[in-house]
Each structure stands twice: as structure tokens, then as C-alpha cells.
Amino acid sequence: MKNSLLINLIQISLNAVVILTAPIPRFSSQVLATVIEEDTNNWLDRSSISKFPTSILISSEESQESKKIQLTLEEAVNLALENNRELKNAYLRRAIEREDLAQQEALFVPNLTPTLKLFFDRNRRLSGLSRTDLAELNLDTTVDFLFPSGATFDVGWTSLGQTLDNIERFGAFSGEDFSRQTFRVSFTQPFLRGFGPTITKAPIEIARRNEDINILSLKRQLIDIITQTIQGYRNLVRAQEELKIQKQSLDRAREQLEVTQALIDAGRRARIDLIQNQTQIANQEVAVESAENGVLDAQSQLIQILDIDPNSELIPTEIPEGSLIPSEDNFAIEELLKLAFANDPDYLTNLLNIDIAELRLLLAKDNSRWDLSLNLDYNNSLDTIENNADNSQFTVSLDLTREFPGDRNLQRDIIRRQVELERSRITLEETKQTLEIEVKNRIREVNFNLRQVYLARRARELSQQQLDIEREKQRLGVGSLFELINFENSLVSAQNQELNAVINYLNALTNLQSTIGVTLDVWKIKIDELSIE
């Protein structure tokens, strides 16, 4: 009697497990609506039907088809560089920045300023009894030079022609023509304020360093985009391989269910063993669903980075193999630090900021000096009034000026520039220290993840051996199904651990390249070769 009762309880439990683990049927929108409409006595009342999410009532046939794109890592990087909107804006700014530099570079180029003026004046007098007409043509040309010594040299030429007509009401007429040619030269050489090529070329040097900073900023932006793309691509690879691992485990669980069923039919296993197999399959199906969602999430993130069609289905084709990971990486910290100090955009930017601060302090101090200048002026004019007489004038002066007690704004500017210089030096020291620590941490991460790859590989191999041995025992009918499931779970965990170790190692190398600023060199990308159409 007790045995019969026990068998009935087992049978009831098996039926319950089969019902619970059975796959949930998928309904189209029409079938789902019909089921909700007919089931009026269940817990879902009609008021809740109106709040039911409309998204799940859409038939799978109505979903938009995705476009599959097979993508290598290099193609992903190229797409990111081609489509990134922030990068496009950066290259548009480069056009303005280059023009700013060109304007400063032309500081010593002579400036030519021609002026043409036509003038006519009619003046009536005595209630219209007479009038005077004046016509004038004035042509003026000026050329000015700036020399590295700080001297300015201006040359000008003016040609003036006038016609004056006086007309009386009763026919009286008188006219007069006038012309004048004027040539002038002015030369000024400062000896204190504004003297010497160091001062005169300072604005050019500041513009050049700002241009270098702009290029370094663009370089850092490119490095960040490439690094982000690489990691996004590998995250998709990780998710794709995790899904593959979970599906393989699910296939093995289903195969084991067939083996268990055969052993039960042969009378070598109790039927209750099916519960463990079915529970394992149910859990593995949940894991597969979760892995599929992880793939979709990684795809959406990479699609956003690449800025391509959101309906695309990206399929990475470069799958890293743990067996290709080198046995060891020997990094010389001193050599990598030299590379970092020579290539890191942030460190180099701070160096340039110090140069700019020094030049600005130099200009501020120069503005507070006395003004001692030699001035030479020469004028020569020739006009028709004096029968083409040659009138010339030549003057020389040495001027010394100084404002007392002095402009406080000039002194304040010096103090401000000194503070900027000291702050730039402090920032440089901080950046240098931070860079040294970061390089050492990146090297440590690479070495750590490399050891993790080999440990994870060894753990996966041992887990595979344990599972193979236990599966063989199961085929012989002498093993424990509980142990088999544990070994299966251990293998899945070991495979994922090895996969993560490989991806983490490769990402650590990528981060190291980004830190020392050699990412563009590794990918053979030159800033001048990139353009935005």
C-alpha cells in the first residue's frame, strides 16, 4: 500500500515538472486577443486588458527585418572614424584653427591698402544766382611693414586731382584745375618696449603652440574613439561567444536527457532522474535567453558607436583565440614611460601650456617697460599751384615716454601671467605623476590578465576532462546525475571565465596603447590623412 502511494506521488510530481518545464507557446496577436476575451473568469479582468502592453500584441511576422553585416575589427574602426559626429565637428573646427594660425604667420607680410575716392560737390549761393561745382579724384596707396626687430616701416603715395567751376547767373564762368602728388615714408624703431625678435615673434609662437594643442586634442579624441570601438566590438564578441557556450551546454543537456530516458527504459535508472535532467534543461534555456539578450544589448551599443542603421545585425568575424595569446609579455617600464612622455596628448599639452604661459608673461613684462623709439619721417609733395615745385620735409626724433605712477592694469597682468605659469608647472607635475602611475597600472593589468588566461585555460581543460569522465560513467549507468550536472555547470563557468580572461587581456593591451599614446601608430592612422566630406 505504501509503495503504491509512493509511486502515485512520484508520478504526480513528474507530471507537474513536465507541465512546468514545457515551453510557453507563442501566440499571434489575434489568438492572444481571443484568449483574453474568452477567459472572463480568470484573474485578468477587463479593466486590466486596456492597460496591457501593446508591444507584445504585435505578431512576429510584422517585425522589421534586420540587415546582417559581417564586420572585422578594422572595418569597425574605420566605420567609427568615418561616421562619428563629434569627430566631424572637430575637423570642421580645424578649418578655423588653421586659418587662425595662417593669420598670425602672416605677421611680417607687408600690408597693401589702396583707396580710391570720387567726390562731387555743387554749392548754390545768393538764392541760386551763382553756383560752384567741385569734382575731386583721390587715389591713395599705403604699404606697411613689420620687421623682426620691432621696427615698422610705412610707405604711402597719394594722387589728388580737383576741378573747380564757378558759374554766375549772367553767364560769367571761371574754372580752376588742381593736382598734387604726395610721397611719404615713416620709420619707427623701438629700443625698449617691443624691441627684438623674441617679442615681435611671440604672438606667432603662441599661435603655433595653440595649433599643436589643437592637433593633440584631436589625437586624443581619435584615440578615445578607436579604443571605445575596439572594446565595443570585443564586448559583442564576448556576448556572441557566451551565447554559443550556453547553446552548446543546452544541446549537451538534451542529449543527456535522451541517455537518461534510454537508461530508464532499460531499467537501469529510476524515472525520478528525469526531474534533474529537465530542471537542468529549463535552467539552461533561461541562460540561453539571457545570453541572447546580452548579444542584442552589445549590438545596440556597438551600433551607437559606429552610428549606422539601428536595424543592422552585426556579426563580428574576428574571434580571439586563447591559444594564440603569447606565453608572456615583457614590458620595460622605463621604455614605456619614455614613449608615454613622448606621445601622450595630455602630457604634451601641459608642456605646451607652460611655453604659452612663459611667452604671455614675457609680453606682459614688455608692456610695462619704458617706450624709447627712433622716429624718421619724410614727405615729398608736387602740385600745380606752385608750378610743380618740389616740397619735401624730413624729421628725426628720439622719443622717451613713461606713465607715472604707472598703469595698475599692467602690473596686474604681470601677476596674473606669473600665476598662470606656476599653475601650469604644477599641473605638469601632477600629469607626469598620474601618467607614471597609470602606465604602471596598465602594465600590471596586462600581466595579471595574461596569467588569468593561462589559469582559466587550465581550469577549462580540467573541467572538460571531469565532464567527459562523468558522461562516460552515465553511459555505463554507474555515474551520478547530480555530479554530471555540477560538472556541466563547472565547464560552462570555466569556458566563460576563459573567454572573459582573453577579452580582458586584449582590452588591457588596448588600454595600455591608449595610455602611452601609440594607438594611432598601432593602427597606422595619420591625422593629416583623415578628412570629413
C-alpha positions as CSV (number, residue, x, y, z in Angstrom):
1,M,0.0,0.0,0.0
2,K,2.8,2.4,0.9
3,N,4.7,1.5,-2.3
4,S,1.6,2.2,-4.4
5,L,1.1,5.5,-2.7
6,L,4.8,6.4,-3.2
7,I,4.6,5.5,-6.9
8,N,1.5,7.7,-7.3
9,L,3.2,10.7,-5.6
10,I,6.2,10.3,-7.9
11,Q,4.0,10.1,-11.0
12,I,2.2,13.3,-9.9
13,S,5.5,15.1,-9.4
14,L,6.8,14.0,-12.8
15,N,3.6,15.3,-14.5
16,A,3.9,18.6,-12.6
17,V,7.5,19.0,-13.7
18,V,6.7,18.3,-17.3
19,I,4.0,20.9,-17.3
20,L,6.2,23.5,-15.6
21,T,9.2,22.9,-17.9
22,A,7.2,22.7,-21.1
23,P,7.9,25.6,-23.5
24,I,5.5,28.5,-23.4
25,P,3.5,28.7,-26.6
26,R,3.8,31.9,-28.6
27,F,0.5,33.4,-29.8
28,S,-0.1,35.8,-32.6
29,S,-2.0,39.0,-31.8
30,Q,-5.3,37.5,-32.9
31,V,-5.0,34.3,-30.9
32,L,-3.8,36.2,-27.8
33,A,-6.7,38.6,-28.0
34,T,-9.2,35.7,-28.3
35,V,-7.8,34.0,-25.3
36,I,-8.1,37.2,-23.2
37,E,-11.6,37.8,-24.4
38,E,-12.9,34.3,-23.6
39,D,-11.2,33.9,-20.2
40,T,-13.6,36.1,-18.3
41,N,-13.3,34.3,-15.0
42,N,-9.6,34.4,-14.5
43,W,-7.6,37.0,-12.5
44,L,-7.1,39.3,-15.5
45,D,-10.2,41.4,-15.6
46,R,-11.4,43.6,-18.4
47,S,-10.1,46.8,-16.8
48,S,-6.5,45.4,-17.0
49,I,-6.9,44.4,-20.7
50,S,-6.8,48.1,-21.7
51,K,-3.6,48.6,-19.8
52,F,-1.9,45.5,-21.5
53,P,1.3,46.5,-23.3
54,T,0.6,46.8,-27.0
55,S,4.1,45.8,-27.9
56,I,3.6,42.1,-27.0
57,L,0.4,42.0,-29.2
58,I,2.4,42.5,-32.3
59,S,2.9,39.5,-34.4
60,S,6.5,38.3,-35.1
61,E,5.8,38.5,-38.8
62,E,5.3,42.2,-38.5
63,S,8.7,42.9,-37.0
64,Q,11.1,44.8,-39.2
65,E,13.8,42.6,-40.8
66,S,17.3,43.3,-39.7
67,K,20.3,43.7,-42.1
68,K,23.1,41.3,-41.3
69,I,26.6,42.8,-41.5
70,Q,29.7,40.8,-41.1
71,L,32.4,43.1,-39.6
72,T,36.1,42.8,-38.9
73,L,37.7,44.8,-36.1
74,E,39.5,47.0,-38.7
75,E,36.2,47.7,-40.5
76,A,34.5,48.6,-37.3
77,V,37.3,51.1,-36.5
78,N,37.1,52.6,-40.0
79,L,33.3,53.0,-39.7
80,A,33.6,54.7,-36.4
81,L,36.2,57.2,-37.7
82,E,34.0,57.8,-40.8
83,N,30.6,58.3,-39.0
84,N,31.4,59.8,-35.7
85,R,29.7,63.2,-35.4
86,E,31.9,64.6,-32.8
87,L,34.9,63.8,-34.9
88,K,33.3,65.5,-37.9
89,N,32.7,68.7,-35.8
90,A,36.3,68.5,-34.7
91,Y,37.6,68.5,-38.3
92,L,35.2,71.4,-39.1
93,R,36.8,73.3,-36.3
94,R,40.2,72.5,-37.7
95,A,39.5,74.7,-40.7
96,I,39.0,77.7,-38.5
97,E,42.0,76.8,-36.3
98,R,44.3,76.6,-39.4
99,E,43.1,79.9,-40.6
100,D,43.9,81.5,-37.2
101,L,47.4,80.2,-37.4
102,A,47.8,81.4,-41.0
103,Q,46.7,84.9,-39.9
104,Q,49.4,85.0,-37.2
105,E,52.1,83.5,-39.5
106,A,51.5,86.5,-41.9
107,L,52.5,89.0,-39.2
108,F,55.6,90.0,-41.2
109,V,53.9,90.0,-44.6
110,P,53.6,93.6,-46.0
111,N,50.0,95.0,-46.0
112,L,48.9,96.9,-49.1
113,T,45.9,99.3,-48.6
114,P,44.7,101.1,-51.8
115,T,41.9,103.7,-51.6
116,L,40.1,105.3,-54.5
117,K,37.7,108.2,-53.7
118,L,35.5,110.1,-56.1
119,F,33.9,113.3,-54.8
120,F,31.5,115.9,-56.4
121,D,30.0,118.9,-54.6
122,R,27.6,121.5,-56.0
123,N,27.1,124.6,-53.9
124,R,24.5,127.3,-54.7
125,R,24.8,130.8,-53.3
126,L,22.6,134.0,-53.2
127,S,19.3,132.3,-53.9
128,G,20.6,130.5,-56.9
129,L,22.2,133.4,-58.6
130,S,25.6,131.5,-58.7
131,R,26.9,128.1,-58.0
132,T,30.2,126.3,-57.5
133,D,30.9,122.8,-58.8
134,L,33.8,120.8,-57.3
135,A,35.0,117.5,-58.7
136,E,37.7,115.6,-57.0
137,L,39.6,112.3,-57.6
138,N,41.8,110.9,-54.8
139,L,43.9,107.8,-55.1
140,D,45.8,106.7,-52.0
141,T,48.1,103.7,-51.6
142,T,49.8,102.6,-48.3
143,V,52.2,99.8,-47.7
144,D,53.3,98.9,-44.1
145,F,55.9,96.5,-42.9
146,L,56.8,95.0,-39.6
147,F,60.3,93.8,-39.1
148,P,61.5,91.1,-36.5
149,S,63.4,93.9,-34.7
150,G,60.1,95.5,-33.9
151,A,60.6,98.3,-36.4
152,T,57.6,99.5,-38.5
153,F,58.0,100.9,-42.0
154,D,55.2,102.7,-43.8
155,V,55.2,103.9,-47.4
156,G,52.4,106.0,-48.9
157,W,51.6,107.7,-52.1
158,T,48.6,110.0,-52.8
159,S,47.4,111.4,-56.1
160,L,44.8,114.2,-55.9
161,G,43.1,115.9,-58.8
162,Q,40.5,118.7,-58.5
163,T,38.3,120.7,-60.9
164,L,36.6,123.8,-59.5
165,D,34.0,125.7,-61.6
166,N,32.3,129.0,-60.7
167,I,29.2,129.8,-62.7
168,E,27.3,133.1,-62.4
169,R,23.7,133.7,-63.4
170,F,24.5,136.1,-66.2
171,G,26.9,133.8,-68.0
172,A,30.2,134.6,-66.2
173,F,32.3,131.5,-65.8
174,S,35.6,130.8,-64.2
175,G,37.4,127.5,-63.7
176,E,40.5,126.1,-62.0
177,D,42.2,122.7,-62.1
178,F,44.5,121.4,-59.4
179,S,46.6,118.3,-58.9
180,R,49.0,117.1,-56.2
181,Q,51.3,114.1,-55.9
182,T,52.5,113.2,-52.4
183,F,55.0,110.6,-51.3
184,R,55.6,109.8,-47.6
185,V,57.8,107.4,-45.6
186,S,57.6,106.7,-41.9
187,F,60.0,104.5,-39.9
188,T,59.9,103.7,-36.2
189,Q,62.4,101.6,-34.3
190,P,61.7,100.8,-30.6
191,F,64.6,100.1,-28.3
192,L,62.9,99.2,-25.1
193,R,59.2,98.2,-25.3
194,G,58.5,96.0,-28.3
195,F,62.2,95.6,-29.2
196,G,63.7,92.4,-30.6
197,P,62.5,89.3,-32.5
198,T,61.7,87.5,-29.2
199,I,58.9,90.0,-28.5
200,T,57.7,90.5,-32.1
201,K,57.6,86.8,-32.8
202,A,55.9,85.9,-29.5
203,P,52.3,86.1,-31.0
204,I,53.4,83.7,-33.8
205,E,54.9,81.3,-31.3
206,I,51.8,81.3,-29.1
207,A,49.6,80.6,-32.2
208,R,51.9,77.7,-33.3
209,R,51.7,76.2,-29.8
210,N,47.9,76.6,-29.8
211,E,47.9,74.8,-33.1
212,D,49.9,71.9,-31.7
213,I,47.5,71.7,-28.7
214,N,44.6,71.6,-31.2
215,I,46.2,68.7,-33.0
216,L,46.9,66.9,-29.7
217,S,43.3,67.4,-28.7
218,L,42.2,65.8,-32.0
219,K,44.7,63.0,-31.4
220,R,43.2,62.2,-28.0
221,Q,39.7,62.3,-29.5
222,L,40.8,59.8,-32.2
223,I,42.4,57.5,-29.6
224,D,39.3,57.5,-27.4
225,I,37.0,56.7,-30.4
226,I,39.3,53.9,-31.5
227,T,39.6,52.5,-28.0
228,Q,35.8,52.7,-27.5
229,T,35.2,51.0,-30.8
230,I,37.6,48.2,-30.1
231,Q,36.1,47.5,-26.7
232,G,32.6,47.7,-28.0
233,Y,33.5,45.2,-30.8
234,R,35.0,42.8,-28.2
235,N,32.0,43.1,-25.9
236,L,29.9,41.9,-28.8
237,V,32.3,39.0,-29.4
238,R,32.1,38.2,-25.7
239,A,28.3,38.2,-25.8
240,Q,28.2,36.1,-29.0
241,E,30.7,33.5,-27.6
242,E,28.8,33.3,-24.3
243,L,25.6,32.6,-26.3
244,K,27.4,29.9,-28.2
245,I,28.7,28.3,-24.9
246,Q,25.2,28.3,-23.4
247,K,23.7,26.8,-26.5
248,Q,26.3,24.0,-26.5
249,S,25.6,23.3,-22.9
250,L,21.8,23.2,-23.7
251,D,22.5,20.7,-26.5
252,R,24.5,18.5,-24.2
253,A,21.8,18.6,-21.6
254,R,19.2,17.5,-24.2
255,E,21.5,14.7,-25.3
256,Q,21.9,13.6,-21.7
257,L,18.1,13.6,-21.3
258,E,17.9,11.1,-24.2
259,V,20.6,9.0,-22.5
260,T,18.8,9.1,-19.2
261,Q,15.5,8.1,-20.9
262,A,17.2,5.2,-22.5
263,L,18.6,4.0,-19.2
264,I,15.2,4.3,-17.6
265,D,13.6,2.3,-20.4
266,A,16.3,-0.3,-19.9
267,G,15.5,-0.4,-16.2
268,R,19.0,0.9,-15.2
269,R,17.8,4.3,-13.9
270,A,14.8,5.4,-11.8
271,R,12.3,7.6,-13.6
272,I,12.8,10.3,-10.9
273,D,16.2,11.1,-12.6
274,L,14.3,12.8,-15.4
275,I,13.5,15.6,-13.0
276,Q,17.1,16.6,-12.6
277,N,17.7,16.5,-16.4
278,Q,14.5,18.5,-17.1
279,T,15.4,21.1,-14.4
280,Q,18.9,21.4,-16.0
281,I,17.4,22.0,-19.4
282,A,14.9,24.6,-18.0
283,N,17.8,26.4,-16.3
284,Q,19.9,26.3,-19.4
285,E,17.1,27.6,-21.6
286,V,16.9,30.6,-19.2
287,A,20.6,31.1,-19.6
288,V,20.3,31.0,-23.4
289,E,17.6,33.6,-23.3
290,S,19.7,35.8,-21.1
291,A,22.8,35.4,-23.4
292,E,20.7,36.3,-26.4
293,N,19.6,39.4,-24.7
294,G,23.2,40.2,-23.9
295,V,24.1,39.9,-27.6
296,L,21.3,42.3,-28.6
297,D,22.5,44.8,-25.9
298,A,26.1,44.6,-27.1
299,Q,25.0,45.0,-30.7
300,S,23.0,48.1,-29.9
301,Q,25.9,49.7,-28.0
302,L,28.3,49.0,-30.9
303,I,25.7,50.3,-33.4
304,Q,25.5,53.5,-31.5
305,I,29.3,53.8,-31.5
306,L,29.5,53.2,-35.3
307,D,26.5,55.4,-35.9
308,I,24.9,53.0,-38.5
309,D,21.4,51.7,-39.3
310,P,19.8,50.7,-35.9
311,N,18.2,47.8,-37.7
312,S,21.6,46.3,-38.5
313,E,22.6,42.9,-37.1
314,L,26.3,43.0,-36.6
315,I,28.2,39.7,-36.8
316,P,31.9,40.0,-35.7
317,T,34.2,37.8,-37.7
318,E,37.4,38.1,-35.7
319,I,37.1,35.8,-32.7
320,P,40.2,35.9,-30.4
321,E,41.7,32.5,-29.6
322,G,43.2,31.9,-26.2
323,S,45.8,29.6,-27.8
324,L,47.2,32.5,-29.7
325,I,47.9,34.5,-26.6
326,P,51.7,34.8,-26.0
327,S,53.3,32.9,-23.1
328,E,54.5,36.2,-21.6
329,D,54.7,39.9,-22.2
330,N,58.0,41.5,-21.2
331,F,57.4,45.3,-20.8
332,A,60.2,47.6,-19.8
333,I,58.6,50.2,-17.7
334,E,61.3,52.8,-18.4
335,E,60.9,52.4,-22.2
336,L,57.1,52.6,-21.9
337,L,57.4,55.7,-19.8
338,K,59.6,57.4,-22.4
339,L,57.0,56.5,-25.0
340,A,54.3,57.9,-22.9
341,F,56.1,61.2,-22.3
342,A,56.8,61.5,-26.0
343,N,53.3,60.6,-27.2
344,D,50.6,61.1,-24.5
345,P,48.5,64.1,-25.7
346,D,47.6,65.3,-22.2
347,Y,51.2,65.4,-21.1
348,L,52.4,67.2,-24.2
349,T,49.5,69.6,-24.0
350,N,50.7,70.6,-20.5
351,L,54.2,71.2,-21.8
352,L,52.9,73.5,-24.5
353,N,50.7,75.3,-21.9
354,I,53.9,76.1,-20.0
355,D,55.5,77.6,-23.1
356,I,52.5,79.7,-23.8
357,A,52.4,80.9,-20.2
358,E,56.1,81.9,-20.4
359,L,55.5,83.8,-23.7
360,R,52.5,85.7,-22.3
361,L,54.5,86.6,-19.2
362,L,57.2,87.9,-21.4
363,L,54.8,90.1,-23.3
364,A,53.2,91.4,-20.1
365,K,56.6,92.4,-18.7
366,D,57.5,94.1,-22.1
367,N,54.3,96.2,-21.9
368,S,55.4,97.7,-18.6
369,R,58.7,98.9,-20.0
370,W,59.6,102.5,-21.0
371,D,58.9,103.4,-24.6
372,L,62.1,104.6,-26.3
373,S,61.7,104.9,-30.0
374,L,63.5,106.4,-33.0
375,N,61.1,108.1,-35.5
376,L,62.0,109.0,-39.0
377,D,59.5,110.8,-41.3
378,Y,59.9,112.0,-44.9
379,N,57.3,113.8,-47.0
380,N,57.6,115.0,-50.6
381,S,54.8,116.7,-52.5
382,L,54.5,118.1,-56.0
383,D,51.5,120.3,-57.0
384,T,50.4,122.5,-59.9
385,I,49.7,125.6,-57.8
386,E,53.3,126.2,-57.2
387,N,54.3,125.3,-60.8
388,N,55.3,121.8,-60.0
389,A,57.5,122.9,-57.1
390,D,59.2,120.1,-55.2
391,N,58.3,120.4,-51.5
392,S,59.9,118.0,-49.1
393,Q,60.3,117.5,-45.4
394,F,62.4,115.2,-43.3
395,T,62.2,114.9,-39.5
396,V,64.1,112.7,-37.0
397,S,63.2,112.3,-33.3
398,L,64.1,110.1,-30.4
399,D,61.1,109.8,-28.0
400,L,61.1,108.5,-24.4
401,T,57.8,108.1,-22.7
402,R,56.6,106.6,-19.4
403,E,53.4,106.9,-17.5
404,F,53.7,107.7,-13.8
405,P,53.0,106.3,-11.3
406,G,52.2,103.5,-13.9
407,D,49.2,101.7,-15.1
408,R,48.0,99.3,-12.4
409,N,46.4,97.1,-15.1
410,L,49.9,96.3,-16.5
411,Q,51.2,95.2,-13.1
412,R,48.0,93.2,-12.5
413,D,48.6,91.5,-15.9
414,I,52.1,90.5,-14.9
415,I,50.9,89.0,-11.7
416,R,48.2,87.1,-13.5
417,R,50.6,85.7,-16.0
418,Q,53.0,84.6,-13.3
419,V,50.2,82.8,-11.5
420,E,49.2,81.1,-14.8
421,L,52.8,80.0,-15.3
422,E,53.1,78.5,-11.8
423,R,49.8,76.7,-12.2
424,S,50.8,75.2,-15.5
425,R,54.0,73.9,-13.9
426,I,52.1,72.4,-11.0
427,T,49.6,70.8,-13.5
428,L,52.5,69.4,-15.5
429,E,54.0,67.7,-12.4
430,E,50.6,66.3,-11.5
431,T,50.1,65.0,-15.0
432,K,53.5,63.4,-15.1
433,Q,52.9,61.6,-11.8
434,T,49.5,60.5,-12.8
435,L,50.9,59.2,-16.2
436,E,53.6,57.2,-14.5
437,I,51.2,55.6,-12.1
438,E,48.7,54.9,-14.9
439,V,51.4,53.3,-17.1
440,K,52.5,51.0,-14.3
441,N,48.9,50.1,-13.5
442,R,48.3,49.3,-17.2
443,I,51.3,47.0,-17.3
444,R,50.2,45.3,-14.1
445,E,46.7,44.8,-15.6
446,V,48.2,43.2,-18.8
447,N,50.4,40.8,-16.8
448,F,47.6,40.0,-14.4
449,N,45.1,39.2,-17.2
450,L,47.8,37.2,-19.1
451,R,48.2,35.0,-16.0
452,Q,44.4,34.7,-15.8
453,V,44.2,33.5,-19.4
454,Y,46.5,30.5,-18.6
455,L,44.9,29.7,-15.3
456,A,41.4,29.9,-16.9
457,R,42.6,27.7,-19.8
458,R,43.9,25.1,-17.4
459,A,40.7,25.2,-15.4
460,R,38.6,24.8,-18.6
461,E,40.7,21.8,-19.7
462,L,40.3,20.1,-16.3
463,S,36.5,20.8,-16.3
464,Q,36.2,19.3,-19.7
465,Q,38.0,16.2,-18.6
466,Q,35.8,15.8,-15.5
467,L,32.7,16.2,-17.6
468,D,33.9,13.6,-20.2
469,I,34.7,11.1,-17.4
470,E,31.3,11.6,-15.8
471,R,29.4,11.4,-19.1
472,E,31.2,8.1,-19.8
473,K,30.0,6.9,-16.4
474,Q,26.5,7.9,-17.2
475,R,26.6,5.9,-20.4
476,L,27.7,2.9,-18.3
477,G,24.9,3.6,-15.8
478,V,27.2,3.9,-12.8
479,G,27.6,7.7,-12.5
480,S,25.7,10.2,-10.5
481,L,23.4,12.5,-12.5
482,F,23.8,15.2,-9.8
483,E,27.6,15.1,-10.3
484,L,27.2,15.3,-14.0
485,I,25.0,18.4,-13.8
486,N,27.6,20.0,-11.5
487,F,30.4,19.2,-13.8
488,E,28.4,20.6,-16.8
489,N,27.8,23.8,-14.9
490,S,31.5,23.9,-13.9
491,L,32.5,23.6,-17.6
492,V,30.2,26.4,-18.7
493,S,31.6,28.6,-15.9
494,A,35.2,27.7,-16.9
495,Q,34.5,28.4,-20.6
496,N,33.1,31.8,-19.8
497,Q,35.9,32.5,-17.4
498,E,38.5,31.7,-20.1
499,L,36.6,33.8,-22.6
500,N,36.5,36.8,-20.2
501,A,40.2,36.4,-19.4
502,V,41.1,36.5,-23.1
503,I,38.9,39.6,-23.8
504,N,40.2,41.3,-20.6
505,Y,43.8,40.7,-21.6
506,L,43.2,42.1,-25.1
507,N,41.4,45.1,-23.6
508,A,44.2,45.6,-21.2
509,L,46.7,45.8,-24.1
510,T,44.4,48.3,-25.9
511,N,44.2,50.5,-22.7
512,L,48.0,50.4,-22.4
513,Q,48.4,51.6,-26.0
514,S,45.9,54.4,-25.3
515,T,47.7,55.4,-22.1
516,I,51.1,55.8,-23.7
517,G,49.5,57.4,-26.8
518,V,50.6,55.0,-29.5
519,T,47.1,53.8,-30.6
520,L,47.3,55.8,-33.9
521,D,50.7,54.3,-34.6
522,V,49.5,50.8,-34.0
523,W,46.6,51.3,-36.4
524,K,48.7,53.3,-38.8
525,I,46.4,56.3,-38.8
526,K,47.7,59.7,-39.6
527,I,45.7,62.8,-38.7
528,D,46.5,64.6,-42.0
529,E,45.1,61.7,-44.0
530,L,41.7,61.9,-42.3
531,S,39.1,64.3,-43.8
532,I,35.5,65.0,-43.4
533,E,33.5,65.3,-46.6
